[in-house]
């Protein structure tokens, strides 16, 4: 059992796989631990009454997986051959991995604006997940940047915590579905700034945190400043599926799986977590899918062995 990715999905699959005697190997990839390693406060992962740190949580998951027998490989896969079994995958140092089953948990990354102050203030007021971090802005002023479904949904969600939500969009019309636009415009606690692009995230205070965003009018070029306590970038995600282009079916880049399972179109290949989930994208749902993947692998191997015995 070969697992690509070491976020909550990959490590949960490894824990269940190891306990089932499937000898899982986890290839950790470019970002060992996944997106939680760049997340500071985590308050919505079950089992912890106090706020925990994302990197610490992933360290604990990895230690648990290793404790039950999973093997960690610090490598990055650069080539995949799914045309025959066993599957062959090649690391960037030339190591070849042979697998009876493959679980893809390579995740997805939020798209960022790439403007000044954005990276520096991540975790200090700048976020890409309202569901993850909105709770920390109870009663505070927040802005959401974007114009699609994700941005509108995040703005509406944030009204559960904030009475002052501003949606900033670089155009004069939204791309979101009509029903979402209607809800947005009808909400008394949301205002929209049209034709505005974020030029800079501005920090201040002690300890330093986001205090506002510098804006540029995309029509007139006029500069302005919008004070805020929280800035949520909601311009989409990049699923890490480049390796599987043309080899597995995708939808907007996300791997397609059989409904209610983690099975892909190729028998013996499974996908779990954000790499196949463009709706929820939470650590706990990724972990749940990792569990599903390990159970699907176990069932697949048991049925394959049974069929082989009949043929023999």
JOZIBEL-V482106 format. One record per residue. N is the residue number from 1. RES is the residue in one small letter. PHI is phi as a letter, one per 40 degrees, with the letter a starting at -180 (none if undefined). OMEGA is omega in whole degrees, 0 to 359 (NA if undefined). BURIAL is b if it has 24 or more other C-alpha atoms within 12 Angstrom, else e. Layout:
BEGIN
n res phi omega burial
N RES PHI OMEGA BURIAL
N RES PHI OMEGA BURIAL
END
This chain:
BEGIN
n res phi omega burial
1 x none 179 b
2 x b 182 b
3 x b 176 b
4 x b 180 b
5 x h 185 b
6 x b 171 b
7 x c 181 b
8 x d 180 b
9 x c 183 b
10 x c 182 b
11 x c 175 b
12 x c 176 b
13 x c 180 b
14 x c 180 b
15 x c 180 b
16 x c 180 b
17 x c 180 b
18 x c 181 b
19 x c 178 e
20 x c 178 b
21 x g 184 e
22 x c 177 b
23 x f 183 b
24 x c 170 b
25 x b 180 b
26 x b 173 b
27 x c 195 b
28 x c 176 b
29 x g 186 b
30 x c 183 b
31 x b 179 b
32 x d 182 b
33 x g 176 b
34 x g 187 b
35 x c 181 b
36 x c 179 b
37 x c 175 b
38 x b 176 b
39 x b 181 b
40 x c 184 b
41 x c 175 b
42 x b 185 b
43 x b 186 b
44 x b 175 b
45 x c 187 b
46 x c 173 e
47 x h 183 e
48 x b 182 e
49 x c 178 e
50 x b 176 e
51 x c 178 e
52 x b 180 e
53 x c 181 e
54 x d 179 b
55 x d 179 b
56 x c 180 e
57 x c 181 b
58 x c 175 b
59 x c 180 e
60 x c 178 e
61 x c 180 b
62 x c 180 b
63 x c 179 e
64 x c 180 b
65 x c 180 b
66 x c 181 b
67 x c 182 e
68 x c 171 b
69 x h 178 b
70 x c 180 b
71 x b 180 b
72 x c 176 b
73 x b 178 b
74 x c 187 e
75 x a 178 b
76 x b 181 b
77 x c 181 b
78 x b 179 b
79 x a 183 e
80 x b 174 b
81 x b 180 b
82 x b 186 b
83 x c 179 e
84 x a 177 e
85 x b 358 e
86 x c 180 e
87 x c 180 b
88 x b 178 b
89 x b 185 b
90 x b 177 e
91 x c 185 b
92 x c 175 e
93 x c 178 e
94 x g 178 e
95 x c 179 e
96 x b 179 e
97 x b 179 b
98 x b 186 e
99 x b 171 b
100 x c 178 b
101 x b 182 b
102 x b 176 b
103 x b 183 b
104 x c 180 b
105 x b 187 b
106 x c 170 b
107 x g 178 b
108 x a 180 b
109 x b 175 b
110 x c 173 b
111 x c 179 b
112 x b 182 b
113 x c 181 b
114 x g 182 e
115 x c 182 e
116 x d 176 e
117 x g 186 b
118 x c 182 b
119 x c 182 b
120 x c 185 e
121 x b 174 b
122 x c 184 b
123 x g 178 b
124 x b 182 b
125 x h 178 b
126 x b 184 b
127 x a 174 b
128 x b 183 b
129 x a 180 b
130 x c 179 b
131 x c 181 b
132 x c 194 b
133 x b 183 b
134 x d 182 b
135 x d 183 b
136 x c 184 b
137 x b 178 b
138 x c 178 e
139 x g 182 e
140 x b 180 b
141 x c 181 b
142 x b 174 b
143 x b 175 b
144 x b 181 b
145 x b 180 b
146 x i 182 b
147 x a 180 b
148 x c 180 b
149 x d 182 b
150 x d 182 b
151 x c 181 b
152 x c 178 b
153 x c 180 b
154 x c 178 b
155 x c 178 b
156 x c 179 b
157 x c 184 b
158 x c 176 b
159 x c 174 b
160 x c 183 b
161 x b 186 b
162 x b 176 b
163 x c 185 e
164 x b 182 b
165 x b 179 b
166 x b 174 b
167 x c 180 b
168 x b 182 b
169 x b 185 b
170 x c 179 b
171 x b 181 e
172 x b 174 e
173 x a 179 e
174 x c 176 b
175 x c 185 e
176 x c 178 b
177 x d 185 e
178 x d 183 e
179 x c 178 e
180 x c 177 b
181 x c 179 b
182 x c 178 e
183 x c 180 e
184 x c 184 b
185 x c 180 e
186 x c 185 e
187 x c 185 b
188 x c 184 e
189 x b 179 b
190 x b 171 b
191 x b 182 b
192 x b 171 b
193 x b 183 b
194 x c 175 b
195 x f 179 b
196 x b 177 b
197 x b 178 b
198 x c 179 b
199 x c 184 b
200 x a 168 b
201 x c 187 b
202 x b 179 b
203 x b 178 b
204 x a 177 e
205 x g 178 e
206 x b 356 e
207 x c 185 e
208 x c 176 e
209 x a 179 b
210 x c 177 b
211 x b 179 b
212 x i 176 b
213 x b 173 b
214 x c 185 b
215 x b 172 b
216 x b 176 b
217 x c 185 e
218 x c 179 e
219 x b 186 e
220 x c 184 e
221 x g 181 e
222 x c 179 e
223 x c 178 e
224 x a 181 e
225 x b 179 e
226 x b 177 b
227 x c 178 b
228 x a 176 b
229 x c 182 b
230 x a 178 b
231 x b 184 b
232 x b 179 b
233 x c 186 b
234 x b 183 b
235 x b 174 b
236 x h 181 b
237 x b 174 b
238 x b 172 b
239 x c 183 b
240 x c 185 b
241 x b 184 b
242 x d 181 b
243 x c 189 b
244 x b 177 b
245 x c 181 e
246 x g 181 e
247 x b 178 e
248 x b 178 b
249 x c 179 e
250 x b 173 b
251 x b 185 e
252 x f 179 e
253 x g 180 b
254 x c 180 b
255 x c 178 b
256 x c 176 b
257 x b 177 b
258 x c 185 e
259 x d 178 e
260 x g 180 e
261 x b 173 b
262 x b 183 b
263 x c 174 b
264 x c 182 b
265 x c 179 e
266 x b 179 b
267 x d 180 b
268 x g 177 b
269 x b 185 b
270 x b 179 b
271 x b 183 b
272 x a 176 b
273 x g 187 b
274 x c 180 b
275 x c 179 b
276 x b 187 b
277 x b 179 b
278 x c 183 b
279 x b 189 e
280 x c 175 e
281 x f 178 b
282 x b 179 b
283 x c 184 b
284 x c 177 b
285 x c 176 b
286 x c 178 b
287 x c 178 b
288 x c 178 b
289 x c 175 b
290 x c 174 b
291 x c 179 b
292 x d 182 b
293 x c 180 b
294 x c 179 b
295 x c 176 b
296 x c 177 b
297 x c 181 b
298 x d 180 b
299 x c 180 e
300 x d 182 b
301 x c 179 b
302 x c 180 e
303 x c 179 e
304 x c 179 e
305 x c 181 e
306 x c 179 e
307 x c 179 e
308 x c 179 e
309 x c 181 e
310 x c 181 e
311 x c 180 e
312 x c NA e
END
